Amino acid sequence: MSAKPDARRRLPLARTPAGELDLLALVVIWGVNFTVVKVALREIEPMAFNALRFPLAALAVWIVLRAQGRRLLPRGGDWTRVAWLSVMGHVAYQVFFITGLSITLAGNASLMLATVPMWIAILSPALGHERFSWIVLGGVSITMAGLTLVIIGGSSGMTLGGETLRGDLFMLAAAVVWALYTVLGRRLVRRNGALEVTAWTLWVGTVALVLMGLPDLLGTDFTGISAGAWLGTAYAGVLAIGLAYFIWYRGVQRLGSSRTAVYSNLVPVAAILTAWIWIGETPHALQVLGAGVILAGIAVVRLAPPARAGDRARRRAARERRRAEKAARSRRRPS
């Protein structure tokens, strides 16, 4: 009896602006992170950078979990799912991302990652996590069109194919992996909480990433790293991974995968504004137009009716229950 009122109370929260302020904070954190990482990587190798920032993120979420008295380890039956999510959302994603970014243009990389909402809009209904919605898919398409304007309007532009093809494919693989991490982690988040799942997957992923970055880490001259690069590493670890991943999964828990994902297309807009303020890169008119189109797409998605997450098993059980009730009523009727 108590489960239904709780579900009804959660829906209004998901549709209020207050429930989305943390996602807007996420957009700012990830938007600023592009410039922060770009500056830090002038002094630190990419894999060594990951090996430094991931332990900081893991430590940050551990401190928060301990302070709030939450569960520090998953239940026995959840370890397999935690391990798979760690491989997808941390190890595979970081490998694809860093490799792809190193051999393609920044504009191409942004466009490939912009397909994340599209993959989530397809995968989430296909896996029974959300009901398919043409309105949501249309809103996602609008945000992608806006992002394309933002990228094309940039000074570096974009060039698909040719010598950038391998890098583009790596970035596309990163987008698919992140979409799977988001969709497949939703049930675990609903059972345990966004902070707990963020921490558990991050801890397992950190071990693998530190081992992968160990050769570069051992060859790093730490005395030559400036205070600014250390601050950038801390920002990229504590905020852009630890806090940001938690906000992302809490958004998935509140709004659903598809609605949360469209906010990621605002990240390049935040990145452009940061570069404008920080290093004087002035945005072009086409990029401003693209930002407006992205906002319009997000508005379309948010105005769509709630896609009440109900997995296939639950819907199948409801259908079986209705059939059983109908059969019972027919047996009770006098012949």
N, C-alpha and C positions, 0 to 999 in steps of 0.2 A: 504493500500500500504506500510506503514512503518513497519508493523509487520514482513514481510518476511525478509527484510535486517537485522533487529535486530536478528532474529533467526540464520541467516547465520553467523553473526559476533560472536555469542556466541559459536558456535561449535569449531572453531579453538582454542579459549581460553581453552576449556575443554581438548584439546589434546596436550597442551604444557606443558613442565616440570614446568614452572613457576606457572601454575595453580594448581600444585600438591604439591608445597613446603609446603603449610600450612597443608596438610594431613600428610606429613612426620613429621612436628612439632607436630601434634596430636599424632602420633605414639610414639614420644619421651616423650611427656607429660604423656600419659597413661602408657607407659612402666616404667617410673620413679615412677609413682603414686603407683604401687604395693608395692615397698619398703617403700615409704613414709607412706602409710596407715598402713602397717605392723608394723612400728615403733610406729606410733601414737596410734594404738589400744592396745599397751601394757599399756597405761595409761588411755584411754577413752573407755567406753563401745560402741559397734557398733551403736546402735540406738541413743545414745547421740552424737556420732561423726557425724552422719547424721544431727541431729538437730542443730549442730553447723556449719557444713560446707555449708549446703544448703542456709541459710540466707546470708552467705558471698558471695556465687555465685550469689544469687538474687540481692544483693546490687551492685555487680560489673557490671552486665549487665544493671541495672537501671541507673548507672552513665554514662555508655557508650551511652545508648539511649538518655538521657537528653543532654549530651554533643554534640551529633550529630543532635539534634532536630528531632528525629524520633518519630513515633506514639507510645505512651505509652500504649494504650489499644486497643484490637482488635475491629473490627466492630461488630455490634450487631449479625449479622448472623454467625460470626466465633467463638462465645463463646463456643458453644457445641463441636465443633471439638477441640478447645484448651483444654477444660476440659478432653475430652477423651484421647488426647495425653499426658496430664499431668499424668493422672491415669496410662497409659501404660508405658511411658518413664521414669517416676520418681518414683511414688509410687510403682506400681507393680514390676517394674524391681528391685528397691532397696530391697524390701521385699524378692523376690525370690533369689536375689544375695547373700544377707547377710545370709539368712537362709541356702541356699545350701552350701555356702562356709564353714559354721560352722560345717557341718556334712558330708563332703566329702573331698577327697584329693585335693590338689592344682592342681595336674596334671589333674585330672578328671574335675575340674571346668574350667580349661583353654580349654580343649577339647570340653566341652559342649558349651562354649561361642564361640568357633571357628566355630560352625555351623551357626552363624549369616549370613555370606555371602551366604551360601547355601539356608537358608530360604528366604532371600531377592531375590536371583536369581529365586526362585520359585514364591514367592508372588507378586513381581513387575509385571511380565508379566500376571499372573493370574488376577490381579486387573486392568489390562489395562494401567499401568503406563509406561511400557517399552516393546519393542518388544522382544520376546524370542530369545535367541542366544545360540546355542550349544557351540560356542567358549567361551563365557563368563562362561557358566556352567562348561566347561572343565577347564578353568583357575581357577575357584573357587575350583574345586575338587583337582587341583594340590596344591593350597595353603593349603588346609586342610590336604593333605597327608604330606606336609612339616611340618605343625604344629604338626602332630602326631609324626613325627620323633623327633621334638624338645622336646615334652613331654616325650616320651618313653626314650629318651636319658638322661633325668634328673635323678638326684640321687633318687628322691622320686618316680619316675615312675608313673604308674597309674594302678588301679584295678577297672574294671567296675563290677557292680552287688554287691551281698552280702550286707554287712552293709553300704556300701556307696550309695546304690541304691536310697534311698530317696533324698539324697543330689544331686545326679546326675540329678534326675528328676526336682528338683527345679532349678538347673542351666540350664537345657534344656528349662524349662519354661521361664527363664530370657532371653535366647537367642531368643525365639519366640516373646516375648513381645517387645524386642528391635528392632527386624526386623519389626514388625507391626508399631512401633513408627516411624521408618525410612520411610517406604513405605507410610503409611497413612498421614504423615506430609508433603509429597512432594508438593502437590497442594497448601496447605496453605502457604508453603515457597515461592512458585512461585508467589503467589498473594501479599504477604506482605513483604517478605525478611527473610533471615536466622536469622539475629540478633533479629528481632521482635518476631518471633515464638519461638526462644530459650528463650527469656525473658518471654513471656507470659506463656508458659508451665512450666517454672521453678518457676515462682511466685506462680502459683496455686499448684504445687507439693510441694513447700516449706512449705506452710501452713499445708498440711496433714502430712508431714514428721516431722515437729516440734511437732505437737500434738502427733504423735505416739512415738516420742522420749522423750516426756516431763517427764514421770516417771523416766527414767534413768538419764535424765538431772538434775532433782531435787535431785537425790541421788549422784551426782558427787561432789567430793571435788576439787573445782577449784584451791585451793591453792597448791594442790599437783601435778598439771599439769606443766610439764617443758616447757621451752621456745621452745625446739625442737618440742614437741608435738603440741604446738600452731602454730608454723610455718608449720608443716605438715598439720594441719587442714586448714590453710589458703591456702596452695598449693592445697590440695584436693578439696577445694571449688572454689576458684577463677580461677585456671588454669584447673584442671582435670574435672570440671563440667561447670563453666561459659564459659570459653574460648573454651574448647574442644567441648562442645555440639554445639556451634556456628560454629566452623570449620567443624564439622561433617555435619551439615545441609547445609552449604555453598558448601561442596563437593557434597552433594546430588543434590543441585541446579545446579551445573556446570557440573558434570560428570554423574549423574544418581545414583540411589540407589545401583545397583549391583557393579559398578566400584568403588564407594566409599567404599563399605563394605569390599572388598578384602584387603584394607590397614589395617584393624583391625587385620588381622592375622600376621602382623609384630610386633604388640604390645608385645607378649611374647618374641620375639627376643630382643626388646629394654629392656624389663624387665630383661632378662638374662644378658645383657651387663651391666645394672645398678647394678645388684647384684654382678657381677664380680668386678666392679670398687669400689663399695661402701662397700660391706661386704665380699669380697674375695671368692665368689662362682664361681669357674672356670668352664666354659662350657665344655661339652664333645664333642667328634668328631661327634657323631650322631646329636647333636644339631646344630653344625655348618653346617652339610650337610642339615639338615632340613631348616635352614635359607636360604640356597641357593635355595632349591626347592620352598620355598615361594616366593622368588624374581622372579623365573622363572614363577610361576603361575600369579603373578601380571603383568609381561611383556606380557603374553598371553592375559590377559583381556584388557590391555591398547591398544594392537595392533588390537583388534577386531574392526570392523566398528562401528560407533556410533549407539546406539540403539534408536535414535530419539524418545524421550518420546512423545507418542500420545495416549491419553486415548481412551477407547472404544467409548465414545460418539462422539469424534471428527472423528474417523475413520468411524463410522456409518453414521454421517452427510455427510461425503465426498462421501460415497457410494450412499446415497440417492440423493445427488446432481448430481452425474454422471448418475444415472438412470433417473432423471428428465430431464437432458439435452438430453439424448439419446431418451427419449419419445418425447420431443419437436421437435427434428430433424426429427423423423419418421413421425410426424404429418404434418410437412412442406413439405414433399416429395409429388409430384403429384401422384395420384393413377392411 
